[in-house]
Amino acid sequence: MAEIFRKGTLYLCASPIGNLEDITYRAVRCLREADRIAAEDTRRTKLLLTAYDIDTPLFSYHEHNKAEQGPVIIERVLQGEMIALVSDAGMPAICDPGNDLVYLALAAGVPVVPLPGANAGLTGLVASGMDTTAFTFAGFLPKTKKHRLPVLKKMKEYTGTLIFYEAPHRIEKVLAEMEAVFGDRTITLCRELTKKHEEYIRGTLSEVRAKLAVTGARGEFVILVAGCEAHIERNFGPEEYITLVTRLMAEGINKKDSIRIVAECCGVPKREVYRTVLNL
């Protein structure tokens, strides 16, 4: 028997992350039967609705209007409407403002029902060839190097596979910082998942960075990084200091900042790295 969708309920509908066919029958039915659909980007969602001949009224709910629209949505649900929430791609409430709406709904006693589906991080993970028994989803890193480095340093000792999302205009900088913090670990870089130009780039951080330097960075990326090997201490010496400082300077970071970053990542006094570089 087909599910009977309930009024006065907020449904979280997973949408495709690229290929429009990656949506469940259940989600299509939910979008058709909802009173309204709240979408992060109404233009993108309209393409999905058109593909499945869905004419449910659509309105926007995104990062810049969530403070105003959130309470309005909850009030509509409390009045008996069935609202379906979709994100730009994948599961709502993962790295998007849907999480705030869920908080509001639960605080108001509104039933929240998730409809599972596509997720970029897990899609990339299962085809990466990397450890899937334990992993940490980190999502998007902070936009500035100043705020990214502390996050990466904190994750340096994690033993499971690390999952990140990144935009094309930052990918090369982020990979360079990861190599400086994590060392030359094995990674899988996933590009344009489920789309026509889907691609997996596998290798060490330095190898993948070299490939990107040739091919360029296009599309949205999922980065999968091998975790720190358990119970193995990494001992950095002069050769590693010089290698890391040289790589950072090649990325356009000045010598003073490169020395400071390497010292922080290696857990040694800045003067130790400075002396090594000065001697060179």
Phi and psi restraints in degrees (value plus and minus 20) as a CYANA .aco file:
   2 ALA   PHI     -88.0   -48.0
   2 ALA   PSI     124.6   164.6
   3 GLU   PHI     -81.6   -41.6
   3 GLU   PSI     119.1   159.1
   4 ILE   PHI    -118.5   -78.5
   4 ILE   PSI      91.1   131.1
   5 PHE   PHI     -93.0   -53.0
   5 PHE   PSI     121.6   161.6
   6 ARG   PHI    -120.1   -80.1
   6 ARG   PSI     121.0   161.0
   7 LYS   PHI     -90.7   -50.7
   7 LYS   PSI     142.1   182.1
   8 GLY   PHI      45.9    85.9
   8 GLY   PSI      11.3    51.3
   9 THR   PHI    -154.7  -114.7
   9 THR   PSI     124.4   164.4
  10 LEU   PHI    -120.7   -80.7
  10 LEU   PSI     100.2   140.2
  11 TYR   PHI    -125.1   -85.1
  11 TYR   PSI     113.1   153.1
  12 LEU   PHI    -121.1   -81.1
  12 LEU   PSI      85.5   125.5
  13 CYS   PHI    -121.1   -81.1
  13 CYS   PSI      99.0   139.0
  14 ALA   PHI     -89.6   -49.6
  14 ALA   PSI     115.0   155.0
  15 SER   PHI    -133.5   -93.5
  15 SER   PSI     144.7   184.7
  16 PRO   PHI     -81.0   -41.0
  16 PRO   PSI     129.8   169.8
  17 ILE   PHI    -115.0   -75.0
  17 ILE   PSI     -23.4    16.6
  18 GLY   PHI    -193.7  -153.7
  18 GLY   PSI     -90.5   -50.5
  19 ASN   PHI     -91.3   -51.3
  19 ASN   PSI     101.2   141.2
  20 LEU   PHI     -83.5   -43.5
  20 LEU   PSI     -36.4     3.6
  21 GLU   PHI    -101.1   -61.1
  21 GLU   PSI     -28.1    11.9
  22 ASP   PHI    -105.0   -65.0
  22 ASP   PSI      40.4    80.4
  23 ILE   PHI    -157.9  -117.9
  23 ILE   PSI     126.0   166.0
  24 THR   PHI    -104.4   -64.4
  24 THR   PSI     137.1   177.1
  25 TYR   PHI     -78.3   -38.3
  25 TYR   PSI     -59.1   -19.1
  26 ARG   PHI     -82.2   -42.2
  26 ARG   PSI     -62.9   -22.9
  27 ALA   PHI     -85.4   -45.4
  27 ALA   PSI     -60.5   -20.5
  28 VAL   PHI     -81.8   -41.8
  28 VAL   PSI     -64.0   -24.0
  29 ARG   PHI     -82.2   -42.2
  29 ARG   PSI     -61.6   -21.6
  30 CYS   PHI     -83.1   -43.1
  30 CYS   PSI     -63.9   -23.9
  31 LEU   PHI     -85.0   -45.0
  31 LEU   PSI     -53.8   -13.8
  32 ARG   PHI     -91.4   -51.4
  32 ARG   PSI     -57.7   -17.7
  33 GLU   PHI    -110.4   -70.4
  33 GLU   PSI     -32.1     7.9
  34 ALA   PHI     -85.3   -45.3
  34 ALA   PSI     132.8   172.8
  35 ASP   PHI     -93.8   -53.8
  35 ASP   PSI     -56.4   -16.4
  36 ARG   PHI    -169.0  -129.0
  36 ARG   PSI     136.2   176.2
  37 ILE   PHI    -139.1   -99.1
  37 ILE   PSI     105.6   145.6
  38 ALA   PHI    -115.5   -75.5
  38 ALA   PSI     102.0   142.0
  39 ALA   PHI    -145.3  -105.3
  39 ALA   PSI     122.4   162.4
  40 GLU   PHI     -86.6   -46.6
  40 GLU   PSI     -60.3   -20.3
  41 ASP   PHI    -154.9  -114.9
  41 ASP   PSI      85.0   125.0
  42 THR   PHI     -83.5   -43.5
  42 THR   PSI     -50.0   -10.0
  43 ARG   PHI     -87.0   -47.0
  43 ARG   PSI     -63.8   -23.8
  44 ARG   PHI     -88.2   -48.2
  44 ARG   PSI     -61.3   -21.3
  45 THR   PHI     -86.8   -46.8
  45 THR   PSI     -52.9   -12.9
  46 LYS   PHI     -80.7   -40.7
  46 LYS   PSI     -56.2   -16.2
  47 LEU   PHI     -82.1   -42.1
  47 LEU   PSI     -61.4   -21.4
  48 LEU   PHI     -85.8   -45.8
  48 LEU   PSI     -64.9   -24.9
  49 LEU   PHI     -84.3   -44.3
  49 LEU   PSI     -59.2   -19.2
  50 THR   PHI     -83.9   -43.9
  50 THR   PSI     -59.8   -19.8
  51 ALA   PHI     -82.4   -42.4
  51 ALA   PSI     -49.5    -9.5
  52 TYR   PHI    -131.4   -91.4
  52 TYR   PSI      -3.8    36.2
  53 ASP   PHI      34.2    74.2
  53 ASP   PSI      29.2    69.2
  54 ILE   PHI    -128.4   -88.4
  54 ILE   PSI     106.8   146.8
  55 ASP   PHI    -136.4   -96.4
  55 ASP   PSI       3.2    43.2
  56 THR   PHI     -83.2   -43.2
  56 THR   PSI     116.9   156.9
  57 PRO   PHI     -75.0   -35.0
  57 PRO   PSI     119.5   159.5
  58 LEU   PHI    -140.8  -100.8
  58 LEU   PSI     119.0   159.0
  59 PHE   PHI    -164.2  -124.2
  59 PHE   PSI     142.4   182.4
  60 SER   PHI    -111.4   -71.4
  60 SER   PSI     121.8   161.8
  61 TYR   PHI    -163.3  -123.3
  61 TYR   PSI      90.2   130.2
  62 HIS   PHI    -165.8  -125.8
  62 HIS   PSI    -197.9  -157.9
  63 GLU   PHI     -76.6   -36.6
  63 GLU   PSI     -53.8   -13.8
  64 HIS   PHI    -110.1   -70.1
  64 HIS   PSI     -29.5    10.5
  65 ASN   PHI    -146.9  -106.9
  65 ASN   PSI     -11.6    28.4
  66 LYS   PHI     -81.8   -41.8
  66 LYS   PSI     -52.8   -12.8
  67 ALA   PHI     -84.7   -44.7
  67 ALA   PSI     -55.3   -15.3
  68 GLU   PHI    -107.2   -67.2
  68 GLU   PSI     -63.7   -23.7
  69 GLN   PHI     -96.6   -56.6
  69 GLN   PSI     -50.8   -10.8
  70 GLY   PHI     -74.0   -34.0
  70 GLY   PSI     -76.1   -36.1
  71 PRO   PHI     -80.5   -40.5
  71 PRO   PSI     -52.8   -12.8
  72 VAL   PHI     -85.2   -45.2
  72 VAL   PSI     -63.3   -23.3
  73 ILE   PHI     -82.8   -42.8
  73 ILE   PSI     -65.8   -25.8
  74 ILE   PHI     -82.3   -42.3
  74 ILE   PSI     -59.1   -19.1
  75 GLU   PHI     -84.4   -44.4
  75 GLU   PSI     -58.9   -18.9
  76 ARG   PHI     -83.9   -43.9
  76 ARG   PSI     -61.1   -21.1
  77 VAL   PHI     -86.6   -46.6
  77 VAL   PSI     -60.7   -20.7
  78 LEU   PHI     -83.0   -43.0
  78 LEU   PSI     -46.6    -6.6
  79 GLN   PHI    -104.4   -64.4
  79 GLN   PSI     -19.5    20.5
  80 GLY   PHI      90.7   130.7
  80 GLY   PSI     -15.2    24.8
  81 GLU   PHI    -101.1   -61.1
  81 GLU   PSI     132.3   172.3
  82 MET   PHI    -120.5   -80.5
  82 MET   PSI      96.4   136.4
  83 ILE   PHI    -132.3   -92.3
  83 ILE   PSI     112.1   152.1
  84 ALA   PHI    -126.8   -86.8
  84 ALA   PSI     109.3   149.3
  85 LEU   PHI    -125.9   -85.9
  85 LEU   PSI     110.1   150.1
  86 VAL   PHI    -148.5  -108.5
  86 VAL   PSI     129.8   169.8
  87 SER   PHI    -120.1   -80.1
  87 SER   PSI    -197.5  -157.5
  88 ASP   PHI     -79.0   -39.0
  88 ASP   PSI     -61.0   -21.0
  89 ALA   PHI    -182.1  -142.1
  89 ALA   PSI     118.1   158.1
  90 GLY   PHI      64.7   104.7
  90 GLY   PSI    -174.5  -134.5
  91 MET   PHI     -99.3   -59.3
  91 MET   PSI     110.5   150.5
  92 PRO   PHI     -82.7   -42.7
  92 PRO   PSI     133.9   173.9
  93 ALA   PHI      57.2    97.2
  93 ALA   PSI     -18.6    21.4
  94 ILE   PHI    -122.5   -82.5
  94 ILE   PSI      88.0   128.0
  95 CYS   PHI      38.5    78.5
  95 CYS   PSI      13.9    53.9
  96 ASP   PHI    -171.6  -131.6
  96 ASP   PSI     149.8   189.8
  97 PRO   PHI     -87.7   -47.7
  97 PRO   PSI     -24.9    15.1
  98 GLY   PHI     -77.7   -37.7
  98 GLY   PSI     -47.8    -7.8
  99 ASN   PHI     -80.8   -40.8
  99 ASN   PSI     -59.2   -19.2
 100 ASP   PHI     -86.1   -46.1
 100 ASP   PSI     -57.0   -17.0
 101 LEU   PHI     -88.0   -48.0
 101 LEU   PSI     -56.4   -16.4
 102 VAL   PHI     -82.5   -42.5
 102 VAL   PSI     -63.3   -23.3
 103 TYR   PHI     -76.1   -36.1
 103 TYR   PSI     -67.2   -27.2
 104 LEU   PHI     -82.6   -42.6
 104 LEU   PSI     -62.0   -22.0
 105 ALA   PHI     -83.1   -43.1
 105 ALA   PSI     -66.9   -26.9
 106 LEU   PHI     -85.5   -45.5
 106 LEU   PSI     -57.7   -17.7
 107 ALA   PHI     -84.5   -44.5
 107 ALA   PSI     -50.3   -10.3
 108 ALA   PHI    -111.8   -71.8
 108 ALA   PSI     -18.8    21.2
 109 GLY   PHI      58.4    98.4
 109 GLY   PSI       1.3    41.3
 110 VAL   PHI    -104.8   -64.8
 110 VAL   PSI     110.8   150.8
 111 PRO   PHI     -84.6   -44.6
 111 PRO   PSI     115.3   155.3
 112 VAL   PHI    -139.2   -99.2
 112 VAL   PSI     103.3   143.3
 113 VAL   PHI    -141.9  -101.9
 113 VAL   PSI      98.5   138.5
 114 PRO   PHI    -108.0   -68.0
 114 PRO   PSI     119.4   159.4
 115 LEU   PHI    -132.5   -92.5
 115 LEU   PSI      83.4   123.4
 116 PRO   PHI     -86.2   -46.2
 116 PRO   PSI     139.3   179.3
 117 GLY   PHI    -197.8  -157.8
 117 GLY   PSI    -167.4  -127.4
 118 ALA   PHI     -84.1   -44.1
 118 ALA   PSI     124.2   164.2
 119 ASN   PHI    -166.2  -126.2
 119 ASN   PSI     106.1   146.1
 120 ALA   PHI     -83.7   -43.7
 120 ALA   PSI     -62.8   -22.8
 121 GLY   PHI     -81.0   -41.0
 121 GLY   PSI     -67.3   -27.3
 122 LEU   PHI     -92.5   -52.5
 122 LEU   PSI     -53.9   -13.9
 123 THR   PHI     -80.7   -40.7
 123 THR   PSI     -65.6   -25.6
 124 GLY   PHI     -87.0   -47.0
 124 GLY   PSI     -59.6   -19.6
 125 LEU   PHI     -81.1   -41.1
 125 LEU   PSI     -67.3   -27.3
 126 VAL   PHI     -88.9   -48.9
 126 VAL   PSI     -41.7    -1.7
 127 ALA   PHI    -123.0   -83.0
 127 ALA   PSI     -17.5    22.5
 128 SER   PHI     -98.1   -58.1
 128 SER   PSI     -46.4    -6.4
 129 GLY   PHI      62.5   102.5
 129 GLY   PSI     -10.4    29.6
 130 MET   PHI    -120.9   -80.9
 130 MET   PSI     152.5   192.5
 131 ASP   PHI     -80.0   -40.0
 131 ASP   PSI     104.6   144.6
 132 THR   PHI    -130.4   -90.4
 132 THR   PSI     -18.8    21.2
 133 THR   PHI     -95.6   -55.6
 133 THR   PSI     -47.1    -7.1
 134 ALA   PHI    -168.1  -128.1
 134 ALA   PSI     111.7   151.7
 135 PHE   PHI    -172.6  -132.6
 135 PHE   PSI     138.1   178.1
 136 THR   PHI    -143.0  -103.0
 136 THR   PSI     104.6   144.6
 137 PHE   PHI    -112.1   -72.1
 137 PHE   PSI      97.2   137.2
 138 ALA   PHI    -125.0   -85.0
 138 ALA   PSI     -36.4     3.6
 139 GLY   PHI      46.2    86.2
 139 GLY   PSI    -162.2  -122.2
 140 PHE   PHI    -102.2   -62.2
 140 PHE   PSI     112.9   152.9
 141 LEU   PHI     -97.1   -57.1
 141 LEU   PSI     142.5   182.5
 142 PRO   PHI     -76.0   -36.0
 142 PRO   PSI     135.4   175.4
 143 LYS   PHI     -95.9   -55.9
 143 LYS   PSI     -42.7    -2.7
 144 THR   PHI    -130.2   -90.2
 144 THR   PSI     128.8   168.8
 145 LYS   PHI     -78.1   -38.1
 145 LYS   PSI     -59.0   -19.0
 146 LYS   PHI     -75.5   -35.5
 146 LYS   PSI     -58.0   -18.0
 147 HIS   PHI    -114.4   -74.4
 147 HIS   PSI     -41.4    -1.4
 148 ARG   PHI     -91.9   -51.9
 148 ARG   PSI     -63.4   -23.4
 149 LEU   PHI     -77.5   -37.5
 149 LEU   PSI     -64.3   -24.3
 150 PRO   PHI     -80.9   -40.9
 150 PRO   PSI     -55.2   -15.2
 151 VAL   PHI     -87.3   -47.3
 151 VAL   PSI     -64.8   -24.8
 152 LEU   PHI     -84.1   -44.1
 152 LEU   PSI     -62.1   -22.1
 153 LYS   PHI     -80.5   -40.5
 153 LYS   PSI     -59.7   -19.7
 154 LYS   PHI     -83.5   -43.5
 154 LYS   PSI     -52.4   -12.4
 155 MET   PHI    -111.6   -71.6
 155 MET   PSI     -21.8    18.2
 156 LYS   PHI     -78.6   -38.6
 156 LYS   PSI     -54.1   -14.1
 157 GLU   PHI    -113.9   -73.9
 157 GLU   PSI     -18.5    21.5
 158 TYR   PHI     -85.3   -45.3
 158 TYR   PSI     118.2   158.2
 159 THR   PHI    -115.5   -75.5
 159 THR   PSI     -37.9     2.1
 160 GLY   PHI    -107.1   -67.1
 160 GLY   PSI     148.7   188.7
 161 THR   PHI     -81.1   -41.1
 161 THR   PSI     117.1   157.1
 162 LEU   PHI    -120.7   -80.7
 162 LEU   PSI     114.2   154.2
 163 ILE   PHI    -137.9   -97.9
 163 ILE   PSI     103.5   143.5
 164 PHE   PHI    -147.3  -107.3
 164 PHE   PSI     134.6   174.6
 165 TYR   PHI    -129.5   -89.5
 165 TYR   PSI     126.0   166.0
 166 GLU   PHI    -173.7  -133.7
 166 GLU   PSI     129.2   169.2
 167 ALA   PHI    -106.5   -66.5
 167 ALA   PSI     136.2   176.2
 168 PRO   PHI     -82.5   -42.5
 168 PRO   PSI     -53.3   -13.3
 169 HIS   PHI     -94.7   -54.7
 169 HIS   PSI     -30.6     9.4
 170 ARG   PHI    -134.4   -94.4
 170 ARG   PSI     -28.5    11.5
 171 ILE   PHI     -78.1   -38.1
 171 ILE   PSI     -62.9   -22.9
 172 GLU   PHI     -88.1   -48.1
 172 GLU   PSI     -60.2   -20.2
 173 LYS   PHI     -84.3   -44.3
 173 LYS   PSI     -63.7   -23.7
 174 VAL   PHI     -84.1   -44.1
 174 VAL   PSI     -62.2   -22.2
 175 LEU   PHI     -84.4   -44.4
 175 LEU   PSI     -57.1   -17.1
 176 ALA   PHI     -84.7   -44.7
 176 ALA   PSI     -61.2   -21.2
 177 GLU   PHI     -88.0   -48.0
 177 GLU   PSI     -57.3   -17.3
 178 MET   PHI     -82.8   -42.8
 178 MET   PSI     -62.1   -22.1
 179 GLU   PHI     -84.6   -44.6
 179 GLU   PSI     -58.6   -18.6
 180 ALA   PHI     -85.6   -45.6
 180 ALA   PSI     -56.7   -16.7
 181 VAL   PHI    -106.4   -66.4
 181 VAL   PSI     -69.2   -29.2
 182 PHE   PHI    -106.7   -66.7
 182 PHE   PSI     -39.3     0.7
 183 GLY   PHI      68.1   108.1
 183 GLY   PSI    -196.9  -156.9
 184 ASP   PHI    -104.2   -64.2
 184 ASP   PSI      46.6    86.6
 185 ARG   PHI     -96.5   -56.5
 185 ARG   PSI     143.3   183.3
 186 THR   PHI     -93.7   -53.7
 186 THR   PSI     116.7   156.7
 187 ILE   PHI    -159.2  -119.2
 187 ILE   PSI     144.7   184.7
 188 THR   PHI    -147.4  -107.4
 188 THR   PSI     105.8   145.8
 189 LEU   PHI    -124.5   -84.5
 189 LEU   PSI     100.4   140.4
 190 CYS   PHI    -126.7   -86.7
 190 CYS   PSI     110.1   150.1
 191 ARG   PHI    -145.5  -105.5
 191 ARG   PSI     114.8   154.8
 192 GLU   PHI      34.6    74.6
 192 GLU   PSI      29.7    69.7
 193 LEU   PHI     -77.1   -37.1
 193 LEU   PSI     115.5   155.5
 194 THR   PHI      48.7    88.7
 194 THR   PSI     -19.7    20.3
 195 LYS   PHI    -115.4   -75.4
 195 LYS   PSI     158.5   198.5
 196 LYS   PHI     -78.3   -38.3
 196 LYS   PSI     -59.3   -19.3
 197 HIS   PHI    -122.7   -82.7
 197 HIS   PSI      12.6    52.6
 198 GLU   PHI     -74.3   -34.3
 198 GLU   PSI     116.5   156.5
 199 GLU   PHI    -169.8  -129.8
 199 GLU   PSI     122.8   162.8
 200 TYR   PHI    -139.2   -99.2
 200 TYR   PSI     104.4   144.4
 201 ILE   PHI    -132.5   -92.5
 201 ILE   PSI      95.1   135.1
 202 ARG   PHI    -133.7   -93.7
 202 ARG   PSI     127.6   167.6
 203 GLY   PHI     132.2   172.2
 203 GLY   PSI    -186.2  -146.2
 204 THR   PHI    -102.2   -62.2
 204 THR   PSI     147.6   187.6
 205 LEU   PHI     -76.5   -36.5
 205 LEU   PSI     -63.4   -23.4
 206 SER   PHI     -86.9   -46.9
 206 SER   PSI     -58.5   -18.5
 207 GLU   PHI     -86.3   -46.3
 207 GLU   PSI     -63.7   -23.7
 208 VAL   PHI     -86.9   -46.9
 208 VAL   PSI     -58.4   -18.4
 209 ARG   PHI     -83.4   -43.4
 209 ARG   PSI     -58.4   -18.4
 210 ALA   PHI     -84.8   -44.8
 210 ALA   PSI     -59.7   -19.7
 211 LYS   PHI     -85.8   -45.8
 211 LYS   PSI     -61.8   -21.8
 212 LEU   PHI     -84.4   -44.4
 212 LEU   PSI     -55.0   -15.0
 213 ALA   PHI     -81.1   -41.1
 213 ALA   PSI     -48.0    -8.0
 214 VAL   PHI    -108.2   -68.2
 214 VAL   PSI     -66.4   -26.4
 215 THR   PHI    -105.6   -65.6
 215 THR   PSI     -44.2    -4.2
 216 GLY   PHI      67.2   107.2
 216 GLY   PSI     143.6   183.6
 217 ALA   PHI    -128.9   -88.9
 217 ALA   PSI      91.0   131.0
 218 ARG   PHI    -151.0  -111.0
 218 ARG   PSI     123.4   163.4
 219 GLY   PHI      67.5   107.5
 219 GLY   PSI     155.2   195.2
 220 GLU   PHI    -108.2   -68.2
 220 GLU   PSI     124.5   164.5
 221 PHE   PHI    -137.8   -97.8
 221 PHE   PSI     125.1   165.1
 222 VAL   PHI    -133.1   -93.1
 222 VAL   PSI     108.2   148.2
 223 ILE   PHI    -129.0   -89.0
 223 ILE   PSI     104.6   144.6
 224 LEU   PHI    -134.9   -94.9
 224 LEU   PSI      99.4   139.4
 225 VAL   PHI    -136.3   -96.3
 225 VAL   PSI     113.0   153.0
 226 ALA   PHI     -81.2   -41.2
 226 ALA   PSI     120.8   160.8
 227 GLY   PHI     -94.0   -54.0
 227 GLY   PSI     148.0   188.0
 228 CYS   PHI     -86.2   -46.2
 228 CYS   PSI     114.8   154.8
 229 GLU   PHI     -87.9   -47.9
 229 GLU   PSI     106.4   146.4
 230 ALA   PHI     -82.0   -42.0
 230 ALA   PSI     120.4   160.4
 231 HIS   PHI      47.7    87.7
 231 HIS   PSI      -6.0    34.0
 232 ILE   PHI    -132.0   -92.0
 232 ILE   PSI      99.8   139.8
 233 GLU   PHI    -105.9   -65.9
 233 GLU   PSI     114.8   154.8
 234 ARG   PHI    -116.5   -76.5
 234 ARG   PSI     101.0   141.0
 235 ASN   PHI    -126.2   -86.2
 235 ASN   PSI      91.2   131.2
 236 PHE   PHI    -108.2   -68.2
 236 PHE   PSI     123.7   163.7
 237 GLY   PHI    -151.8  -111.8
 237 GLY   PSI    -194.8  -154.8
 238 PRO   PHI     -72.7   -32.7
 238 PRO   PSI     -60.7   -20.7
 239 GLU   PHI     -82.8   -42.8
 239 GLU   PSI     -61.0   -21.0
 240 GLU   PHI     -87.0   -47.0
 240 GLU   PSI     -59.7   -19.7
 241 TYR   PHI     -78.1   -38.1
 241 TYR   PSI     -68.4   -28.4
 242 ILE   PHI     -84.2   -44.2
 242 ILE   PSI     -63.1   -23.1
 243 THR   PHI     -81.1   -41.1
 243 THR   PSI     -66.7   -26.7
 244 LEU   PHI     -88.0   -48.0
 244 LEU   PSI     -62.5   -22.5
 245 VAL   PHI     -82.7   -42.7
 245 VAL   PSI     -62.7   -22.7
 246 THR   PHI     -81.6   -41.6
 246 THR   PSI     -62.0   -22.0
 247 ARG   PHI     -85.7   -45.7
 247 ARG   PSI     -62.0   -22.0
 248 LEU   PHI     -85.4   -45.4
 248 LEU   PSI     -61.1   -21.1
 249 MET   PHI     -85.6   -45.6
 249 MET   PSI     -52.9   -12.9
 250 ALA   PHI     -87.0   -47.0
 250 ALA   PSI     -42.9    -2.9
 251 GLU   PHI    -104.2   -64.2
 251 GLU   PSI     -20.4    19.6
 252 GLY   PHI      79.2   119.2
 252 GLY   PSI     -14.4    25.6
 253 ILE   PHI    -105.4   -65.4
 253 ILE   PSI     113.4   153.4
 254 ASN   PHI     -87.6   -47.6
 254 ASN   PSI     144.0   184.0
 255 LYS   PHI     -80.3   -40.3
 255 LYS   PSI     -64.5   -24.5
 256 LYS   PHI     -79.2   -39.2
 256 LYS   PSI     -67.7   -27.7
 257 ASP   PHI     -88.3   -48.3
 257 ASP   PSI     -56.1   -16.1
 258 SER   PHI     -82.7   -42.7
 258 SER   PSI     -63.0   -23.0
 259 ILE   PHI     -83.2   -43.2
 259 ILE   PSI     -63.3   -23.3
 260 ARG   PHI     -82.6   -42.6
 260 ARG   PSI     -64.9   -24.9
 261 ILE   PHI     -83.0   -43.0
 261 ILE   PSI     -64.3   -24.3
 262 VAL   PHI     -84.2   -44.2
 262 VAL   PSI     -61.0   -21.0
 263 ALA   PHI     -81.8   -41.8
 263 ALA   PSI     -63.4   -23.4
 264 GLU   PHI     -85.2   -45.2
 264 GLU   PSI     -63.8   -23.8
 265 CYS   PHI     -88.0   -48.0
 265 CYS   PSI     -55.1   -15.1
 266 CYS   PHI    -108.8   -68.8
 266 CYS   PSI     -28.1    11.9
 267 GLY   PHI      49.1    89.1
 267 GLY   PSI      17.0    57.0
 268 VAL   PHI    -146.7  -106.7
 268 VAL   PSI     141.1   181.1
 269 PRO   PHI     -81.8   -41.8
 269 PRO   PSI     125.5   165.5
 270 LYS   PHI     -81.0   -41.0
 270 LYS   PSI     -55.0   -15.0
 271 ARG   PHI     -84.5   -44.5
 271 ARG   PSI     -48.5    -8.5
 272 GLU   PHI     -86.8   -46.8
 272 GLU   PSI     -63.9   -23.9
 273 VAL   PHI     -88.4   -48.4
 273 VAL   PSI     -59.6   -19.6
 274 TYR   PHI     -80.1   -40.1
 274 TYR   PSI     -65.6   -25.6
 275 ARG   PHI     -81.3   -41.3
 275 ARG   PSI     -62.7   -22.7
 276 THR   PHI     -80.5   -40.5
 276 THR   PSI     -67.4   -27.4
 277 VAL   PHI     -86.8   -46.8
 277 VAL   PSI     -59.3   -19.3
 278 LEU   PHI     -82.8   -42.8
 278 LEU   PSI     -62.0   -22.0
 279 ASN   PHI     -82.7   -42.7
 279 ASN   PSI     -56.2   -16.2
